[in-house]
C-alpha cells in the first residue's frame, strides 16, 4: 500500500496544490455553488422565509458544507449583497479613470450604472435587503458602505480631477458628484425599485436617461465659454 503523505504545517498551500485539492472553505467553485443556490432561494421566497434546508437543497450540498463557508443565513445574504454590488460597480471606477473626454466618460458611466441598478436580480436583492433593514441594518449598509468602491467617493474624485484640468467648474465636487448620481439613477431606478416599471429598461431608454443626465450636469458645471 502506498504511503499517505500529509502536509507539513509550513507547506500546506504547496501540498494542497500538488494534490489538486482545496482546504475546507477554500474551494471557489463550491463557494460559488452555495451562493448560487442561496441566491435562488432568497430571490424566490425572501430572506425571512428562506431556510437553511431550502438552501442546502438548492445548492446541492450538505448543511455542514455550507457552515464551513458561511456562519449563518445572514452572512450568506450579506455576501450575496456585496457580490451584487461588486458586479454592478466593477467597471465604473475604471470608466472614470479612463482619461477620456468628460462628457463621453460620464455618458458611459451613467449607462453602465443604470443598467446594473435596474437589472431584475439587483432589484430583487435590494428589495429583500430593505425588507429586513430594521432588524439587520448592516445588510443594507453593506451595499452602500464607504470603501474604495463607493460611488460617491469615486465620482467626487473624478469631478475634482476634472476641475483641476479646467474641464469642469465646480465649487464643491462632492455635492456635484452626488447630483450627477441622482440624475443618473433617480427616476428610472426608483420606478423599478418600487414596482412602477415592471420590466428592465430598454437600451434606448437607458441611453436617453444617460444623455439627459450628462447634458444637465454639463450645463451646470461645464467650463464657461
C-alpha positions, -999 to +999 in steps of 0.1 A: +000+000+000+015+034-009+024+056+019+000+085+025+018+118+026+004+145+049+012+182+045+037+198+069+024+229+087+046+253+067+040+237+033+002+233+033-005+256+002+021+238-019+009+204-007-027+212-015-017+223-049+001+190-055-030+171-045-052+194-067-075+199-037-087+228-016-087+231+021-120+233+039-138+266+030-113+275+002-128+259-029-141+289-050-163+266-071-180+252-041-184+287-026-200+299-058-223+268-059-236+277-024-241+313-032-260+305-064-283+281-045-288+306-017-294+334-041-321+314-059-339+307-026-336+343-013-350+357-046-378+332-047-391+334-011-374+363+005-350+365+034-373+355+063-390+325+046-357+311+033-344+282+055-310+266+055-327+234+045-341+251+014-306+265+006-289+231+010-313+216-014-310+244-040-272+244-037-269+206-038-246+204-007-249+194+029-257+218+056-223+211+072-206+221+039-225+255+040-213+261+075-177+256+065-181+285+042-207+307+059-215+312+096-253+317+091-281+328+068-273+365+075-237+361+063-249+343+032-272+371+023-247+398+031-222+381+008-247+380-020-254+417-015-217+425-016-211+404-047-242+420-064-226+454-056-192+442-069-208+430-101-225+464-107-196+486-097-168+465-113-163+487-143-175+520-130-142+531-114-122+521-145-145+541-167-139+572-145-102+566-147-101+560-185-089+596-192-114+602-220-134+633-227-156+644-198-190+641-215-182+607-230-168+593-197-199+605-178-222+591-205-205+556-203-205+557-165-242+566-164-253+539-189-233+513-170-247+524-136-283+525-148-280+491-165-266+475-133-290+490-109-321+482-129-315+446-136-340+421-122-315+404-098-303+437-084-338+450-078-349+418-061-318+418-039-323+454-028-360+448-021-351+419+002-324+439+019-348+468+025-374+444+039-351+434+068-334+468+072-349+474+107-335+441+121-303+438+101-293+474+091-258+462+082-272+442+053-284+474+037-253+494+048-231+467+031-244+478-003-237+515+003-208+513+028-178+536+025-150+519+007-127+521-023-157+510-044-180+537-030-195+556-060-199+589-042-162+589-035-153+578-070-174+604-087-162+631-063-126+623-071-134+624-108-151+658-106-122+672-085-096+660-110-116+674-140-118+708-122-081+709-119-078+703-157-102+731-163-128+708-179-154+713-151-161+743-129-174+732-095-174+748-061-180+715-042-170+683-061-189+661-036-222+679-040-218+680-078-209+643-078-240+635-057-262+655-080-249+635-110-256+602-094-291+613-087-295+625-123-283+591-135-304+568-113-332+587-095-362+583-118-356+551-137-341+532-107-368+542-083-395+533-108-380+498-109-374+495-072-410+505-062-426+483-089-438+512-111-418+498-140-422+460-143-395+452-169-359+461-172-355+493-193-346+490-229-312+501-241-327+531-259-343+543-226-311+538-207-292+558-234-317+586-233-316+588-195-278+589-195-278+616-222-302+638-202-281+634-171-249+643-188-265+673-206-280+687-174-248+682-155-226+699-181-250+728-185-245+734-147-208+726-144-192+727-178-164+753-183-175+788-192-172+797-228 
